[in-house]
Structure formats: C-alpha cells, structure tokens
Amino acid sequence: MDVVDLPVMPPLEPMLAKAQTKVPDEPGVWSYEPKWDGFRALVFRSRDAVVLLSRSGKDLGRYFPEVVDAVRDELAPRCVLDGEIVVPREIAGRTRLDWESLSQRIHPAESRIARLSKETPAHFIGFDALAVGDTGLLKEPFRVRRAALLEAVDERDWCHVTRTTEESALGTQWLQEFEGAGLDGVIAKRLEGAYLPGKREMVKVKHHRDADCVAIGYRIHKSGEGIGSILLGLYRGDGELQMVGGAASFTAKARLSLLADLEPLRLGDDVRDGEPSRWNSAADKRWIPVRPERVCEVAYDQMEGNTGAVRFRHAVKFLRWRPDRDPASCTFGQLDVPLNYDLRDVLEGS
C-alpha cells in the first residue's frame, strides 16, 4: 500500500446513512443523489501514491489495479474522495451495474485479478470530497464539498461524479427510474452538513417489496440447532422451479419452529452441495431439499442476474407462511420489474 501525505489521512471511517421509508421533503435542506450499489471506497491520492480503502479499512487497490491507474489519470494530484467502485456491463442492449461481476473481483489469485481487471473493469463514482490540495474539507458544508468534488474529477473514461438535485420530487423519481440501471435507491445529504466520519448523518431510501416463494430446502444453523436459512424458489415460464436465494437471520425460537415446519417435507437423507461463499470459505453451504409444498411471503429489495438466472440480490426477510397460496402460483410474474434505465442516463448531467 502506498504512503500518502494529505490533510486527511487514513485510516478513516466513511460517513454513513440511516434508513428511512420516504425521501425527506424539506426545501433548501437536502441534496439528493442516486445510491450506487457497489463497494464503498475512500480514495487517497498524493500524486503517484494512491490508496483505496473499503468501508472497513481494507485495501481495495490490489483487487482493482485499473481503478488505481484511473485515479492517477483522472483525479486531482492531491485529494481525498468518498465514492463507490462499480462494474458496469452491457446487458440486453443497455449498460447497467453488475453486482455479480463486481463481487467476483475479490479474489486471492493475482493472475485472476489481472485477468478480470481487463474483462470486467471497474469505474469509480465520486460523491463527496474530503480534501483537495492542502485543504481539508471535513468541516465544510456539503455545498462546498460538492463544488470541490466537481473540480477534483476530470470525467473522461473511468472516474465520474454522481449527479445531484435539490428537488425532492426528482429524487423520488430517481428512486423508481434508476433501479433499472442496477442502482440501489436514493441518498439524501444535508446541504449545510459537515462530513462526520462513522456517523449516520445521511438518509438512505431503498426499495422494499414482497413476494411469495416456494420453500425448496433449508440449511441447519451453525449452532446445530434449528434452521439457519430457508432456500427459496420461483417457477419459470417453462414450469421449472428455480432457486432465487434464501431467507435467514431467525431468532433461536423461530429456528426450531421453522425446522418443525419443514423437516416433515424432507426428501429422505438427501443433502446437496451449494455454491461456496466468496467471503467466507469456511461457511457450510450444504442444504437439505424438501418437497415444494409450502409457500412463504418474504420481503426483498432488489433482484439481480440475466434472463434465466435471476435471483434476490441480498438475503431476504421471512415474513410468514402462506397456506392459502398454491406453490404453482409462485412465479417470476409476480415480481416488480424495474424500468430499463441505462447507466449512462444516470451519469448524464452530473
């Protein structure tokens, strides 16, 4: 990792956001911007020395060498910026963020890192400036930091500045429109607010939806008692049942209750292997299939994937069993399909 000499130095916790269900509406108080669904990154550049740190302080530079090069080419010679590392890809004729390709970039093998940096190159989206030149900006209002950010980024190929608006109605419109480009919601920042590391001073508004899914299997909790997660499926148009993700994070009491619900549907002694975790190689991904007879309602935020391989972006929340629903009625047709918005349209006008 390079050594930098800047008015704001690493390690540094980024400013965080607290969740709300609606875009705040106070004229003259808030600035609104798209919520980018990538890896949060603090960029420290001191001429040729560049440090990319994750939200938790880990070095991202080794995984994204092309972003390090882009920072040297397209950012101010001395700056500290807050932003997001994303991987855009063209899917069905439109450019959108691809979370799966981004997550594959975290890999221990240098040869794979080098190959993927060319096959699925990442971009940096800047949304705040913490220092430019010899001037620290943490105590400055967002209005001032935003102006400094625009000066610090030479938007050419790989580094960009997110667009903003002070109109709450437009922020609410973005919440719906930009999801089709793979974005995650809307962020609101106080125009006169300082940058407060580690504090939840911003507001985030994300997508919240529900769906009825078929329980197709489960994993035992790591404690050995009860269910750790329920595997979920939806029926495709050809009648095939496709796994779309899982529901987890149950209380100890719920884990035992859910096991009592699903164990009678177990298919003999069958235990199947799941995909290994990129983040925790020690995690046990084996799962126990069950007869697809029970339907549950779950809450989710986003879907991801291409046609034929769509799944929930994140783990979903189990809400309740739906004994009134026929498993065959649990199809992809019930899902809220976002608008087909192109990523270039999100960046336009920034």
C-alpha positions in Angstrom: 0.0 0.0 0.0 1.4 3.4 -1.0 2.3 6.0 1.7 0.3 9.3 1.3 0.8 12.7 2.9 -2.6 14.6 2.8 -4.6 16.9 5.1 -7.0 14.0 5.7 -5.2 10.7 6.3 -6.1 7.1 6.5 -7.5 5.2 8.3 -10.8 7.0 8.2 -14.4 5.7 8.6 -16.8 7.0 5.9 -19.9 8.9 6.9 -22.9 6.5 7.0 -26.6 6.7 6.3 -29.7 5.8 8.3 -32.6 4.1 6.6 -36.0 5.8 6.0 -39.0 4.7 4.0 -39.6 8.0 2.2 -37.4 10.6 0.5 -37.2 13.6 3.0 -39.0 16.7 1.7 -37.6 19.9 3.2 -36.8 22.5 0.5 -33.4 24.0 0.9 -32.3 21.4 3.4 -31.4 18.3 1.4 -29.3 17.3 -1.6 -30.4 14.1 -3.3 -28.4 11.6 -5.3 -28.7 8.0 -6.7 -27.5 5.3 -4.3 -24.8 3.3 -6.0 -24.8 -0.4 -5.4 -21.1 -1.2 -5.4 -18.1 -1.3 -3.0 -17.8 1.9 -0.9 -14.3 3.3 -1.4 -12.3 6.1 0.1 -9.6 7.3 -2.3 -6.4 8.9 -1.1 -4.2 10.4 -3.8 -0.9 12.1 -3.2 0.5 12.5 -6.7 1.6 8.9 -7.7 0.8 7.4 -4.3 -2.8 6.1 -4.3 -4.6 4.3 -1.5 -8.1 2.7 -2.0 -9.8 1.7 1.3 -13.0 -0.1 1.9 -15.6 0.9 4.4 -13.9 -1.4 7.0 -10.4 -0.1 6.1 -9.3 -3.0 3.9 -7.0 -2.3 0.9 -9.1 -2.4 -2.3 -6.2 -1.3 -4.5 -4.8 -4.9 -5.0 -8.2 -6.1 -6.4 -8.8 -3.1 -8.6 -5.5 -2.1 -10.2 -7.3 -0.4 -13.1 -9.1 1.9 -10.7 -5.7 2.9 -9.1 -4.5 3.8 -12.6 -7.7 5.7 -13.4 -7.3 7.7 -10.1 -3.8 8.8 -11.2 -5.1 9.8 -14.7 -8.4 11.5 -13.9 -8.4 12.9 -10.3 -6.7 16.0 -8.9 -3.0 15.4 -8.0 -3.7 15.6 -4.2 -7.2 14.7 -3.0 -9.3 12.5 -0.7 -12.6 11.5 -2.2 -15.5 9.3 -1.0 -17.3 7.2 -3.5 -18.2 3.8 -4.9 -16.4 1.2 -7.0 -18.8 -0.3 -9.6 -18.7 -2.6 -12.6 -20.9 -1.6 -15.5 -21.8 -4.2 -18.1 -24.0 -4.1 -21.2 -27.0 -6.4 -20.6 -29.7 -6.8 -23.2 -28.5 -3.7 -25.1 -28.3 -1.4 -22.0 -25.5 -0.6 -19.7 -26.2 -1.3 -16.0 -24.3 -2.2 -12.8 -23.5 -5.9 -12.5 -23.1 -6.9 -8.8 -22.1 -10.4 -9.6 -19.2 -9.3 -11.8 -18.1 -6.9 -9.1 -18.2 -9.4 -6.3 -16.0 -11.8 -8.4 -13.3 -9.2 -8.3 -12.4 -10.1 -4.7 -10.1 -13.0 -5.3 -6.7 -14.1 -3.7 -5.1 -15.0 -7.0 -3.1 -12.2 -8.7 -3.5 -13.9 -12.1 -7.3 -13.8 -11.8 -7.2 -10.2 -10.6 -5.2 -9.2 -13.6 -7.5 -11.1 -16.0 -10.7 -9.7 -14.5 -9.4 -6.1 -14.4 -9.4 -6.4 -18.2 -12.5 -8.5 -18.7 -14.8 -6.6 -16.2 -13.0 -3.3 -15.5 -14.4 -1.2 -12.6 -15.2 2.5 -12.5 -15.1 5.0 -9.6 -18.1 7.1 -8.9 -17.3 10.1 -6.6 -19.9 11.6 -4.4 -18.0 13.6 -1.8 -14.7 15.4 -1.3 -12.9 15.3 2.0 -9.7 17.1 0.9 -8.3 18.8 -2.2 -4.8 20.0 -2.4 -3.7 21.1 1.1 -7.2 21.9 2.2 -9.2 19.6 4.5 -12.9 19.8 3.9 -14.4 17.6 6.7 -15.9 20.6 8.5 -17.1 22.3 5.4 -20.8 22.1 4.4 -21.8 19.7 1.6 -22.4 22.6 -0.8 -18.7 23.4 -0.6 -17.5 19.8 -0.7 -19.7 19.2 -3.8 -18.1 22.1 -5.6 -14.6 20.8 -4.7 -15.6 17.3 -5.9 -16.5 18.7 -9.4 -13.2 20.4 -9.6 -11.3 17.3 -8.5 -12.6 14.8 -11.0 -11.7 15.0 -14.7 -14.6 13.0 -16.1 -13.3 11.1 -19.0 -13.4 7.3 -19.0 -13.2 5.6 -15.6 -13.9 8.3 -12.9 -17.2 10.0 -12.6 -19.2 12.4 -10.3 -22.7 11.3 -9.3 -25.5 13.7 -10.3 -27.5 15.5 -7.6 -30.6 17.5 -7.2 -32.2 19.7 -4.6 -35.7 18.8 -5.7 -37.3 16.1 -3.6 -39.8 15.2 -6.3 -36.9 14.5 -8.7 -35.1 12.4 -6.0 -38.3 10.4 -5.6 -38.5 9.9 -9.4 -34.9 8.7 -9.4 -35.8 6.1 -6.7 -38.0 4.4 -9.3 -36.3 5.2 -12.6 -32.7 4.4 -11.8 -33.3 0.9 -10.4 -33.4 -0.4 -13.9 -29.7 0.6 -14.3 -28.8 -1.5 -11.2 -28.9 1.3 -8.6 -30.0 0.7 -5.1 -32.1 3.7 -4.0 -31.6 7.4 -3.1 -29.3 9.1 -0.7 -30.1 12.5 0.9 -27.4 14.7 2.4 -27.8 18.0 4.3 -26.6 20.9 2.2 -25.2 22.6 5.2 -24.0 19.4 7.0 -20.3 18.7 7.7 -18.7 15.3 6.9 -18.8 13.3 10.1 -16.8 10.0 9.8 -18.5 7.0 11.2 -21.8 8.9 12.0 -25.1 8.1 10.3 -25.8 11.6 9.2 -27.1 10.8 5.7 -30.5 9.3 4.8 -30.9 6.3 2.5 -34.2 5.2 0.9 -34.1 1.8 -0.6 -36.6 -0.4 -2.5 -38.8 -2.6 -0.3 -41.0 -5.3 -1.9 -42.6 -8.6 -1.0 -43.0 -11.9 -2.9 -44.5 -15.3 -2.3 -41.9 -18.1 -2.8 -41.7 -21.8 -2.5 -39.6 -23.3 0.2 -37.3 -25.8 -1.6 -34.8 -26.6 1.2 -33.0 -25.4 4.3 -29.7 -25.2 6.0 -29.1 -26.1 9.6 -27.9 -23.2 11.8 -24.2 -23.1 12.6 -25.1 -23.9 16.2 -26.6 -27.2 15.1 -30.0 -26.2 16.5 -32.8 -25.3 14.1 -32.8 -23.7 10.7 -30.1 -21.2 9.7 -31.7 -20.3 6.3 -34.6 -21.3 4.1 -33.8 -21.8 0.3 -36.4 -20.2 -1.9 -37.7 -20.9 -5.4 -39.9 -19.5 -8.1 -41.4 -21.2 -11.1 -40.2 -20.1 -14.5 -42.4 -19.9 -17.6 -41.3 -23.4 -18.7 -42.6 -24.8 -15.4 -39.1 -25.4 -13.9 -38.6 -24.4 -10.2 -35.5 -22.1 -10.0 -33.7 -21.3 -6.8 -33.7 -17.5 -6.2 -32.0 -17.1 -2.9 -32.6 -17.6 0.8 -34.1 -16.1 3.9 -32.0 -16.0 7.1 -31.5 -14.2 10.5 -34.1 -16.0 12.6 -34.4 -15.9 16.4 -33.5 -19.1 18.3 -37.2 -19.8 18.9 -38.1 -19.3 15.2 -35.2 -21.6 14.1 -36.7 -24.5 16.0 -40.3 -23.7 14.9 -39.3 -23.5 11.2 -37.4 -26.8 11.5 -40.6 -28.4 12.8 -42.5 -27.0 9.8 -40.0 -28.2 7.1 -38.4 -31.4 8.4 -41.6 -33.5 7.7 -41.1 -32.5 4.0 -37.5 -33.7 3.8 -36.6 -35.9 0.8 -35.1 -38.9 2.7 -31.5 -38.4 3.6 -30.6 -36.2 0.6 -28.1 -33.5 1.3 -26.8 -31.3 -1.5 -23.8 -29.1 -2.0 -24.3 -25.3 -2.5 -22.0 -22.7 -4.1 -19.1 -21.8 -1.9 -19.0 -18.3 -0.4 -16.6 -15.8 -1.9 -16.5 -14.0 1.5 -16.3 -16.9 3.9 -14.7 -20.0 2.6 -15.3 -21.9 5.8 -19.1 -21.4 5.6 -21.0 -24.7 5.2 -23.2 -24.3 2.1 -24.7 -27.9 2.2 -28.5 -27.8 2.2 -31.4 -30.2 2.7 -34.1 -30.3 -0.1 -37.7 -30.6 0.8 -40.9 -31.3 -1.2 -42.0 -27.9 -2.7 -45.3 -27.8 -0.9 -45.1 -24.8 1.4 -45.3 -21.1 0.4 -43.8 -18.2 2.4 -44.0 -14.5 2.0 -40.7 -12.7 2.1 -39.6 -9.0 1.9 -36.8 -8.1 -0.5 -35.2 -5.1 -2.0 -33.7 -6.0 -5.4 -33.3 -8.7 -8.0 -30.1 -9.3 -10.0 -28.9 -11.5 -12.9 -29.6 -12.0 -16.5 -32.6 -13.8 -18.1 -32.8 -17.4 -16.8 -30.6 -16.7 -13.8 -32.5 -14.0 -11.8 -32.2 -14.2 -8.0 -32.6 -11.9 -5.0 -29.6 -9.5 -4.6 -29.4 -9.9 -0.8 -30.7 -12.3 1.8 -34.5 -11.7 2.2 -36.6 -11.5 5.3 -39.1 -14.2 6.1 -42.5 -12.7 6.9 -45.0 -15.6 7.3 -46.2 -18.9 5.8 -48.9 -18.6 3.2 -51.0 -21.8 3.5 -53.6 -20.1 1.2 -51.2 -20.0 -1.7 -50.6 -22.8 -4.3 -46.9 -23.3 -4.8 -47.5 -23.4 -8.6 -48.7 -19.8 -8.4 -45.3 -18.6 -7.2 -43.9 -17.4 -10.5 -41.5 -14.7 -11.6 -44.5 -12.8 -13.0 -45.4 -11.5 -9.5 -42.1 -9.6 -9.2 -41.9 -5.9 -9.6 -39.8 -5.4 -12.8 -37.8 -2.1 -12.7 -37.6 0.2 -15.7 -34.9 -0.5 -18.3 -32.8 2.6 -17.5 -29.4 2.9 -18.9 -26.4 3.6 -16.6 -25.3 6.4 -19.0 -28.5 8.2 -18.4 -27.9 8.1 -14.6 -24.5 9.8 -15.0 -25.7 12.3 -17.6 -25.9 15.8 -16.2 -23.7 15.1 -13.2 
